[in-house]
Amino acid sequence: MKLIVGLGNPGDKYQATRHNCGFMVIDKIAEMLNVRCDKLKFKAAYTKVKYKNQDIILLKPLTFMNLSGQSIIEAIQFFKIDMEDIVVIYDDLDLPVGKIRLRESGGSGGHNGIKSIIQYLNTQDFKRIRVGIDKSPVIPVIDYVLTKFSKQEEKDINQAIDYAAEAALLFASDSFTKSMNRYN
């Protein structure tokens, strides 16, 4: 069983903001698999689906970004998922809009959602798909991550969301190494 987690903040106010790239990727995967991520448990919206003979859990923590680890640990314990079968998808200020990067482990890079996950899982060793949102030279980070993408950025972010969804599904059906080789 694989757990694919997308980070974001719940509510209409945050729906299409930069900080919700993880949610956007989960929604894209759900669309690709013709399912809805609409069950509520683990302080999250989730669904369980079979893809290429593999059980997959799609999870969108509803705890707000800074407490994402609470939701994820509950799902891991309930479904008895091994650490090597988890991937977390989230926004990254250090990548340009439209770029994605896959890593097998690492620190938080200042991302509060990842800090929470590291705290609750007690490890930095979990797979990640980072979706570039760029940064602003004039808008403070705390405000910038809650802005929407500009018209000029829409094509690039939509392509990044597509690639991140494809990379997550390749991880689920084959291997993360293959995903890294194809999408990094």
VENZI-V43757 format. One record per pair of residues at least 12 apart in sequence whose ideal C-beta (glycine too) atoms are under 10 Angstrom apart, sorted by the first residue. I is the first residue (numbers start at 1). J is the second residue. D is the distance in whole Angstrom. If there is no record, write none. Layout:
i=I j=J d=D
i=I j=J d=D
This chain:
i=1 j=48 d=8
i=1 j=54 d=8
i=1 j=55 d=4
i=1 j=56 d=7
i=1 j=57 d=7
i=1 j=79 d=6
i=1 j=80 d=8
i=1 j=81 d=6
i=1 j=82 d=9
i=1 j=85 d=6
i=1 j=172 d=9
i=2 j=51 d=9
i=2 j=54 d=6
i=2 j=55 d=7
i=2 j=56 d=5
i=2 j=57 d=7
i=2 j=58 d=10
i=2 j=79 d=10
i=2 j=81 d=8
i=2 j=82 d=10
i=2 j=84 d=10
i=2 j=85 d=5
i=2 j=86 d=8
i=2 j=87 d=7
i=2 j=127 d=10
i=2 j=168 d=9
i=2 j=169 d=9
i=2 j=171 d=7
i=2 j=172 d=4
i=2 j=173 d=9
i=2 j=176 d=10
i=3 j=46 d=9
i=3 j=55 d=10
i=3 j=56 d=8
i=3 j=57 d=5
i=3 j=58 d=8
i=3 j=59 d=6
i=3 j=72 d=8
i=3 j=75 d=6
i=3 j=76 d=7
i=3 j=79 d=7
i=3 j=81 d=5
i=3 j=82 d=9
i=3 j=83 d=10
i=3 j=85 d=6
i=3 j=86 d=5
i=3 j=87 d=7
i=3 j=88 d=9
i=3 j=126 d=10
i=3 j=172 d=9
i=4 j=22 d=10
i=4 j=25 d=8
i=4 j=26 d=7
i=4 j=29 d=7
i=4 j=46 d=10
i=4 j=51 d=10
i=4 j=56 d=6
i=4 j=57 d=7
i=4 j=58 d=5
i=4 j=59 d=7
i=4 j=60 d=10
i=4 j=85 d=10
i=4 j=86 d=8
i=4 j=87 d=6
i=4 j=88 d=8
i=4 j=89 d=7
i=4 j=127 d=10
i=4 j=129 d=9
i=4 j=165 d=9
i=4 j=168 d=5
i=4 j=169 d=8
i=4 j=171 d=8
i=4 j=172 d=7
i=5 j=22 d=7
i=5 j=25 d=10
i=5 j=26 d=8
i=5 j=44 d=9
i=5 j=46 d=9
i=5 j=57 d=9
i=5 j=58 d=8
i=5 j=59 d=5
i=5 j=60 d=8
i=5 j=61 d=7
i=5 j=68 d=8
i=5 j=71 d=8
i=5 j=72 d=6
i=5 j=75 d=8
i=5 j=76 d=10
i=5 j=86 d=7
i=5 j=87 d=7
i=5 j=88 d=5
i=5 j=89 d=7
i=5 j=90 d=9
i=5 j=113 d=10
i=5 j=117 d=8
i=5 j=126 d=9
i=5 j=128 d=10
i=5 j=129 d=10
i=5 j=168 d=10
i=6 j=20 d=8
i=6 j=21 d=8
i=6 j=22 d=3
i=6 j=23 d=5
i=6 j=24 d=7
i=6 j=25 d=5
i=6 j=26 d=4
i=6 j=27 d=8
i=6 j=28 d=9
i=6 j=29 d=8
i=6 j=30 d=10
i=6 j=37 d=9
i=6 j=45 d=10
i=6 j=58 d=8
i=6 j=59 d=7
i=6 j=60 d=5
i=6 j=61 d=9
i=6 j=68 d=10
i=6 j=87 d=10
i=6 j=88 d=8
i=6 j=89 d=5
i=6 j=90 d=8
i=6 j=129 d=9
i=6 j=131 d=9
i=6 j=161 d=10
i=6 j=164 d=9
i=6 j=165 d=10
i=6 j=168 d=9
i=7 j=19 d=8
i=7 j=20 d=8
i=7 j=21 d=8
i=7 j=22 d=4
i=7 j=23 d=7
i=7 j=25 d=9
i=7 j=26 d=9
i=7 j=59 d=10
i=7 j=60 d=8
i=7 j=61 d=7
i=7 j=65 d=6
i=7 j=68 d=5
i=7 j=71 d=10
i=7 j=72 d=9
i=7 j=88 d=7
i=7 j=89 d=7
i=7 j=90 d=4
i=7 j=91 d=8
i=7 j=111 d=8
i=7 j=112 d=10
i=7 j=113 d=4
i=7 j=114 d=8
i=7 j=116 d=9
i=7 j=117 d=8
i=7 j=128 d=10
i=7 j=131 d=10
i=8 j=20 d=4
i=8 j=21 d=7
i=8 j=22 d=5
i=8 j=23 d=3
i=8 j=24 d=8
i=8 j=25 d=9
i=8 j=26 d=8
i=8 j=27 d=10
i=8 j=60 d=6
i=8 j=61 d=8
i=8 j=62 d=9
i=8 j=64 d=9
i=8 j=65 d=7
i=8 j=68 d=9
i=8 j=89 d=9
i=8 j=90 d=8
i=8 j=91 d=8
i=8 j=113 d=8
i=9 j=22 d=10
i=9 j=23 d=8
i=9 j=61 d=9
i=9 j=62 d=9
i=9 j=63 d=9
i=9 j=64 d=5
i=9 j=65 d=5
i=9 j=66 d=9
i=9 j=68 d=10
i=9 j=113 d=9
i=9 j=145 d=9
i=9 j=146 d=8
i=10 j=23 d=9
i=10 j=43 d=10
i=10 j=44 d=9
i=10 j=45 d=8
i=10 j=60 d=8
i=10 j=61 d=8
i=10 j=62 d=4
i=10 j=63 d=8
i=10 j=64 d=7
i=10 j=65 d=10
i=11 j=62 d=9
i=11 j=64 d=9
i=13 j=146 d=8
i=14 j=64 d=9
i=14 j=65 d=9
i=14 j=145 d=10
i=14 j=146 d=7
i=14 j=148 d=10
i=15 j=27 d=10
i=15 j=148 d=9
i=16 j=147 d=10
i=16 j=148 d=5
i=16 j=149 d=7
i=16 j=154 d=10
i=16 j=157 d=10
i=17 j=91 d=9
i=17 j=133 d=9
i=17 j=144 d=10
i=17 j=145 d=7
i=17 j=146 d=5
i=17 j=147 d=6
i=17 j=148 d=6
i=17 j=149 d=8
i=18 j=91 d=6
i=18 j=92 d=10
i=18 j=93 d=9
i=18 j=97 d=9
i=18 j=131 d=9
i=18 j=132 d=10
i=18 j=133 d=4
i=18 j=134 d=8
i=18 j=135 d=10
i=18 j=136 d=10
i=18 j=144 d=7
i=18 j=145 d=5
i=18 j=146 d=7
i=18 j=147 d=6
i=18 j=148 d=7
i=18 j=149 d=7
i=18 j=153 d=9
i=18 j=157 d=8
i=19 j=65 d=6
i=19 j=90 d=9
i=19 j=91 d=6
i=19 j=93 d=10
i=19 j=111 d=10
i=19 j=112 d=10
i=19 j=113 d=8
i=19 j=133 d=8
i=19 j=142 d=10
i=19 j=144 d=9
i=19 j=145 d=4
i=19 j=146 d=6
i=19 j=147 d=9
i=20 j=60 d=9
i=20 j=65 d=9
i=20 j=90 d=10
i=20 j=91 d=8
i=20 j=133 d=10
i=20 j=145 d=9
i=20 j=146 d=9
i=20 j=148 d=10
i=21 j=89 d=7
i=21 j=90 d=7
i=21 j=91 d=4
i=21 j=92 d=8
i=21 j=97 d=10
i=21 j=100 d=10
i=21 j=129 d=10
i=21 j=130 d=9
i=21 j=131 d=4
i=21 j=132 d=9
i=21 j=133 d=6
i=21 j=145 d=10
i=21 j=149 d=9
i=21 j=157 d=8
i=21 j=160 d=8
i=21 j=161 d=7
i=21 j=164 d=8
i=22 j=59 d=10
i=22 j=60 d=8
i=22 j=61 d=9
i=22 j=65 d=9
i=22 j=68 d=9
i=22 j=88 d=7
i=22 j=89 d=4
i=22 j=90 d=5
i=22 j=91 d=7
i=22 j=113 d=8
i=22 j=129 d=9
i=22 j=130 d=10
i=22 j=131 d=7
i=22 j=161 d=10
i=22 j=164 d=9
i=23 j=37 d=9
i=23 j=45 d=9
i=23 j=60 d=5
i=23 j=61 d=9
i=23 j=62 d=10
i=23 j=89 d=9
i=23 j=90 d=10
i=23 j=91 d=10
i=24 j=89 d=9
i=24 j=91 d=9
i=24 j=131 d=8
i=24 j=149 d=10
i=24 j=157 d=8
i=24 j=158 d=9
i=24 j=160 d=9
i=24 j=161 d=5
i=24 j=164 d=9
i=24 j=165 d=9
i=25 j=58 d=10
i=25 j=60 d=10
i=25 j=89 d=5
i=25 j=90 d=9
i=25 j=91 d=10
i=25 j=100 d=9
i=25 j=129 d=7
i=25 j=131 d=7
i=25 j=160 d=9
i=25 j=161 d=5
i=25 j=162 d=9
i=25 j=163 d=9
i=25 j=164 d=5
i=25 j=165 d=5
i=25 j=166 d=10
i=25 j=167 d=9
i=25 j=168 d=7
i=26 j=45 d=9
i=26 j=46 d=9
i=26 j=47 d=9
i=26 j=58 d=5
i=26 j=59 d=7
i=26 j=60 d=5
i=26 j=89 d=7
i=26 j=161 d=10
i=26 j=164 d=10
i=26 j=165 d=8
i=26 j=168 d=9
i=27 j=45 d=10
i=27 j=58 d=9
i=27 j=60 d=8
i=27 j=161 d=9
i=27 j=165 d=9
i=28 j=89 d=10
i=28 j=158 d=9
i=28 j=161 d=5
i=28 j=162 d=7
i=28 j=163 d=10
i=28 j=164 d=8
i=28 j=165 d=4
i=28 j=166 d=9
i=28 j=168 d=9
i=28 j=169 d=10
i=29 j=47 d=10
i=29 j=49 d=9
i=29 j=51 d=9
i=29 j=56 d=8
i=29 j=58 d=6
i=29 j=89 d=9
i=29 j=161 d=10
i=29 j=164 d=9
i=29 j=165 d=5
i=29 j=166 d=9
i=29 j=168 d=6
i=29 j=169 d=6
i=29 j=172 d=9
i=30 j=45 d=10
i=30 j=47 d=7
i=30 j=49 d=8
i=30 j=58 d=6
i=30 j=60 d=9
i=30 j=165 d=9
i=31 j=165 d=8
i=32 j=51 d=9
i=32 j=162 d=9
i=32 j=165 d=6
i=32 j=166 d=8
i=32 j=168 d=10
i=32 j=169 d=7
i=33 j=47 d=9
i=33 j=49 d=5
i=33 j=50 d=9
i=33 j=51 d=6
i=33 j=56 d=8
i=33 j=58 d=8
i=33 j=165 d=10
i=33 j=169 d=8
i=34 j=49 d=9
i=35 j=47 d=5
i=35 j=48 d=9
i=35 j=49 d=5
i=35 j=50 d=10
i=35 j=51 d=10
i=35 j=56 d=10
i=35 j=58 d=8
i=36 j=49 d=10
i=36 j=58 d=10
i=37 j=49 d=9
i=37 j=57 d=10
i=37 j=58 d=5
i=37 j=59 d=8
i=37 j=60 d=6
i=38 j=60 d=10
i=39 j=57 d=10
i=39 j=58 d=10
i=39 j=59 d=10
i=40 j=62 d=8
i=41 j=59 d=10
i=41 j=71 d=9
i=41 j=74 d=8
i=41 j=75 d=8
i=41 j=78 d=8
i=42 j=57 d=9
i=42 j=59 d=7
i=42 j=61 d=8
i=42 j=62 d=9
i=42 j=63 d=9
i=42 j=70 d=9
i=42 j=71 d=5
i=42 j=72 d=8
i=42 j=73 d=9
i=42 j=74 d=4
i=42 j=75 d=4
i=42 j=76 d=9
i=42 j=77 d=9
i=42 j=78 d=7
i=42 j=79 d=9
i=43 j=61 d=6
i=43 j=62 d=6
i=43 j=63 d=5
i=43 j=64 d=10
i=43 j=67 d=8
i=43 j=68 d=9
i=43 j=70 d=6
i=43 j=71 d=4
i=43 j=72 d=9
i=43 j=74 d=7
i=43 j=75 d=9
i=44 j=57 d=10
i=44 j=58 d=10
i=44 j=59 d=5
i=44 j=60 d=6
i=44 j=61 d=5
i=44 j=62 d=5
i=44 j=63 d=8
i=44 j=68 d=9
i=44 j=70 d=9
i=44 j=71 d=4
i=44 j=72 d=8
i=44 j=74 d=8
i=44 j=75 d=7
i=45 j=58 d=9
i=45 j=59 d=8
i=45 j=60 d=5
i=45 j=61 d=8
i=45 j=62 d=6
i=45 j=71 d=10
i=46 j=58 d=6
i=46 j=59 d=5
i=46 j=60 d=7
i=46 j=61 d=9
i=46 j=62 d=10
i=46 j=71 d=9
i=46 j=75 d=7
i=46 j=79 d=10
i=47 j=59 d=9
i=47 j=60 d=10
i=48 j=79 d=8
i=49 j=172 d=10
i=51 j=169 d=7
i=51 j=172 d=6
i=51 j=173 d=6
i=52 j=169 d=8
i=52 j=170 d=10
i=52 j=172 d=8
i=52 j=173 d=4
i=52 j=174 d=8
i=53 j=173 d=8
i=54 j=85 d=10
i=54 j=169 d=10
i=54 j=171 d=10
i=54 j=172 d=5
i=54 j=173 d=6
i=54 j=174 d=9
i=55 j=79 d=9
i=55 j=81 d=10
i=55 j=85 d=10
i=55 j=172 d=9
i=56 j=85 d=10
i=56 j=168 d=9
i=56 j=169 d=8
i=56 j=171 d=10
i=56 j=172 d=5
i=56 j=173 d=9
i=57 j=75 d=6
i=57 j=76 d=10
i=57 j=78 d=9
i=57 j=79 d=6
i=57 j=81 d=7
i=57 j=85 d=10
i=57 j=86 d=9
i=57 j=172 d=10
i=58 j=168 d=9
i=58 j=172 d=10
i=59 j=71 d=7
i=59 j=72 d=7
i=59 j=74 d=10
i=59 j=75 d=6
i=59 j=76 d=10
i=59 j=79 d=10
i=59 j=86 d=10
i=59 j=88 d=9
i=61 j=74 d=9
i=61 j=75 d=9
i=61 j=88 d=10
i=61 j=113 d=8
i=61 j=116 d=9
i=61 j=117 d=9
i=63 j=113 d=9
i=63 j=116 d=8
i=64 j=112 d=9
i=64 j=113 d=9
i=64 j=116 d=10
i=65 j=90 d=9
i=65 j=91 d=9
i=65 j=111 d=8
i=65 j=112 d=6
i=65 j=113 d=4
i=65 j=114 d=9
i=65 j=115 d=10
i=65 j=116 d=8
i=65 j=145 d=9
i=66 j=111 d=10
i=66 j=112 d=4
i=66 j=113 d=7
i=66 j=115 d=8
i=66 j=116 d=6
i=67 j=112 d=9
i=67 j=113 d=9
i=67 j=116 d=6
i=67 j=117 d=10
i=67 j=119 d=10
i=67 j=120 d=9
i=68 j=88 d=8
i=68 j=90 d=9
i=68 j=111 d=10
i=68 j=112 d=8
i=68 j=113 d=4
i=68 j=114 d=8
i=68 j=115 d=9
i=68 j=116 d=5
i=68 j=117 d=6
i=68 j=119 d=10
i=68 j=120 d=8
i=69 j=113 d=8
i=69 j=114 d=9
i=69 j=115 d=8
i=69 j=116 d=4
i=69 j=117 d=4
i=69 j=118 d=7
i=69 j=119 d=6
i=69 j=120 d=3
i=69 j=121 d=7
i=69 j=122 d=10
i=70 j=116 d=7
i=70 j=117 d=10
i=70 j=119 d=10
i=70 j=120 d=6
i=71 j=116 d=9
i=71 j=117 d=9
i=71 j=120 d=9
i=72 j=86 d=8
i=72 j=88 d=8
i=72 j=113 d=10
i=72 j=116 d=9
i=72 j=117 d=6
i=72 j=120 d=7
i=72 j=121 d=7
i=72 j=126 d=9
i=73 j=116 d=10
i=73 j=117 d=8
i=73 j=119 d=10
i=73 j=120 d=4
i=73 j=121 d=6
i=73 j=122 d=9
i=74 j=120 d=9
i=76 j=120 d=9
i=76 j=121 d=8
i=76 j=126 d=10
i=83 j=105 d=10
i=83 j=121 d=7
i=83 j=123 d=7
i=83 j=125 d=6
i=83 j=126 d=6
i=83 j=127 d=9
i=84 j=104 d=9
i=84 j=125 d=9
i=84 j=126 d=9
i=84 j=127 d=8
i=84 j=176 d=8
i=85 j=126 d=10
i=85 j=127 d=9
i=85 j=171 d=9
i=85 j=172 d=9
i=85 j=176 d=10
i=86 j=117 d=9
i=86 j=121 d=8
i=86 j=125 d=10
i=86 j=126 d=5
i=86 j=127 d=6
i=86 j=128 d=10
i=86 j=171 d=10
i=87 j=102 d=8
i=87 j=104 d=10
i=87 j=126 d=7
i=87 j=127 d=4
i=87 j=128 d=7
i=87 j=129 d=6
i=87 j=164 d=10
i=87 j=167 d=8
i=87 j=168 d=6
i=87 j=171 d=5
i=87 j=172 d=8
i=87 j=176 d=7
i=87 j=179 d=8
i=88 j=111 d=10
i=88 j=113 d=8
i=88 j=114 d=7
i=88 j=117 d=6
i=88 j=121 d=10
i=88 j=126 d=6
i=88 j=127 d=7
i=88 j=128 d=5
i=88 j=129 d=7
i=88 j=130 d=9
i=88 j=168 d=10
i=89 j=102 d=10
i=89 j=127 d=10
i=89 j=128 d=7
i=89 j=129 d=4
i=89 j=130 d=8
i=89 j=131 d=7
i=89 j=161 d=9
i=89 j=164 d=6
i=89 j=165 d=9
i=89 j=167 d=9
i=89 j=168 d=6
i=90 j=109 d=10
i=90 j=111 d=6
i=90 j=113 d=6
i=90 j=114 d=7
i=90 j=117 d=9
i=90 j=128 d=7
i=90 j=129 d=8
i=90 j=130 d=6
i=90 j=131 d=7
i=90 j=133 d=10
i=90 j=164 d=10
i=91 j=111 d=8
i=91 j=113 d=9
i=91 j=130 d=8
i=91 j=131 d=6
i=91 j=132 d=8
i=91 j=133 d=5
i=91 j=134 d=10
i=91 j=145 d=7
i=91 j=157 d=10
i=92 j=109 d=7
i=92 j=110 d=10
i=92 j=111 d=7
i=92 j=114 d=10
i=92 j=128 d=9
i=92 j=129 d=10
i=92 j=130 d=4
i=92 j=131 d=6
i=92 j=132 d=6
i=92 j=133 d=7
i=92 j=134 d=9
i=92 j=135 d=10
i=93 j=109 d=8
i=93 j=110 d=8
i=93 j=111 d=8
i=93 j=130 d=10
i=93 j=132 d=8
i=93 j=133 d=6
i=93 j=134 d=7
i=93 j=135 d=4
i=93 j=136 d=9
i=93 j=141 d=7
i=93 j=144 d=8
i=93 j=145 d=7
i=94 j=109 d=7
i=94 j=110 d=9
i=94 j=111 d=10
i=94 j=130 d=8
i=94 j=132 d=8
i=94 j=133 d=9
i=94 j=134 d=9
i=94 j=135 d=7
i=95 j=130 d=6
i=95 j=131 d=7
i=95 j=132 d=3
i=95 j=133 d=7
i=95 j=134 d=7
i=95 j=135 d=10
i=95 j=160 d=9
i=96 j=132 d=5
i=96 j=133 d=9
i=96 j=134 d=5
i=96 j=135 d=10
i=96 j=153 d=10
i=96 j=156 d=8
i=96 j=160 d=9
i=97 j=131 d=9
i=97 j=132 d=6
i=97 j=133 d=6
i=97 j=134 d=5
i=97 j=149 d=7
i=97 j=150 d=9
i=97 j=152 d=9
i=97 j=153 d=5
i=97 j=154 d=9
i=97 j=155 d=10
i=97 j=156 d=5
i=97 j=157 d=6
i=97 j=159 d=10
i=97 j=160 d=7
i=98 j=131 d=9
i=98 j=132 d=6
i=98 j=133 d=10
i=98 j=134 d=9
i=98 j=149 d=10
i=98 j=153 d=8
i=98 j=154 d=10
i=98 j=155 d=8
i=98 j=156 d=3
i=98 j=157 d=6
i=98 j=158 d=9
i=98 j=159 d=6
i=98 j=160 d=5
i=98 j=161 d=10
i=98 j=163 d=9
i=99 j=130 d=9
i=99 j=131 d=8
i=99 j=132 d=4
i=99 j=133 d=10
i=99 j=134 d=9
i=99 j=156 d=8
i=99 j=159 d=10
i=99 j=160 d=7
i=99 j=163 d=9
i=99 j=184 d=10
i=100 j=129 d=6
i=100 j=130 d=6
i=100 j=131 d=6
i=100 j=132 d=7
i=100 j=159 d=9
i=100 j=160 d=5
i=100 j=161 d=9
i=100 j=162 d=10
i=100 j=163 d=5
i=100 j=164 d=5
i=100 j=166 d=10
i=100 j=167 d=7
i=100 j=183 d=6
i=100 j=184 d=8
i=101 j=128 d=8
i=101 j=129 d=8
i=101 j=130 d=5
i=101 j=131 d=9
i=101 j=132 d=8
i=101 j=164 d=10
i=101 j=180 d=9
i=101 j=183 d=8
i=101 j=184 d=6
i=102 j=127 d=7
i=102 j=128 d=7
i=102 j=129 d=5
i=102 j=130 d=8
i=102 j=163 d=10
i=102 j=164 d=9
i=102 j=167 d=6
i=102 j=168 d=9
i=102 j=170 d=10
i=102 j=171 d=8
i=102 j=176 d=7
i=102 j=177 d=9
i=102 j=179 d=6
i=102 j=180 d=5
i=102 j=181 d=9
i=102 j=182 d=9
i=102 j=183 d=6
i=102 j=184 d=5
i=103 j=126 d=10
i=103 j=127 d=7
i=103 j=128 d=5
i=103 j=129 d=8
i=103 j=130 d=7
i=103 j=176 d=9
i=103 j=180 d=8
i=103 j=184 d=9
i=104 j=124 d=10
i=104 j=125 d=7
i=104 j=126 d=8
i=104 j=127 d=6
i=104 j=128 d=8
i=104 j=176 d=7
i=104 j=177 d=9
i=104 j=180 d=8
i=105 j=118 d=10
i=105 j=123 d=8
i=105 j=124 d=5
i=105 j=125 d=4
i=105 j=126 d=7
i=105 j=127 d=8
i=105 j=128 d=8
i=106 j=118 d=10
i=106 j=124 d=6
i=106 j=125 d=9
i=106 j=126 d=9
i=106 j=128 d=7
i=106 j=130 d=10
i=107 j=124 d=6
i=108 j=124 d=8
i=109 j=128 d=10
i=109 j=130 d=8
i=110 j=141 d=8
i=111 j=128 d=10
i=111 j=130 d=9
i=111 j=145 d=9
i=112 j=142 d=10
i=112 j=145 d=10
i=114 j=126 d=9
i=114 j=128 d=8
i=114 j=130 d=9
i=127 j=168 d=9
i=127 j=171 d=7
i=127 j=176 d=5
i=127 j=179 d=9
i=127 j=180 d=9
i=128 j=176 d=10
i=129 j=160 d=10
i=129 j=163 d=9
i=129 j=164 d=5
i=129 j=165 d=9
i=129 j=167 d=6
i=129 j=168 d=6
i=129 j=171 d=8
i=129 j=176 d=9
i=129 j=179 d=8
i=129 j=180 d=10
i=129 j=183 d=8
i=130 j=160 d=10
i=130 j=164 d=9
i=131 j=157 d=8
i=131 j=160 d=5
i=131 j=161 d=7
i=131 j=163 d=9
i=131 j=164 d=5
i=132 j=156 d=8
i=132 j=157 d=8
i=132 j=160 d=6
i=133 j=145 d=7
i=133 j=147 d=9
i=133 j=149 d=8
i=133 j=153 d=9
i=133 j=157 d=8
i=133 j=160 d=9
i=134 j=149 d=10
i=134 j=153 d=8
i=134 j=156 d=10
i=134 j=157 d=10
i=163 j=179 d=10
i=163 j=182 d=9
i=163 j=183 d=6
i=164 j=179 d=10
i=164 j=183 d=8
i=166 j=179 d=8
i=166 j=182 d=8
i=166 j=183 d=7
i=167 j=179 d=4
i=167 j=180 d=8
i=167 j=182 d=7
i=167 j=183 d=4
i=167 j=184 d=9
i=168 j=183 d=10
i=170 j=182 d=7
i=170 j=183 d=8
i=171 j=183 d=10
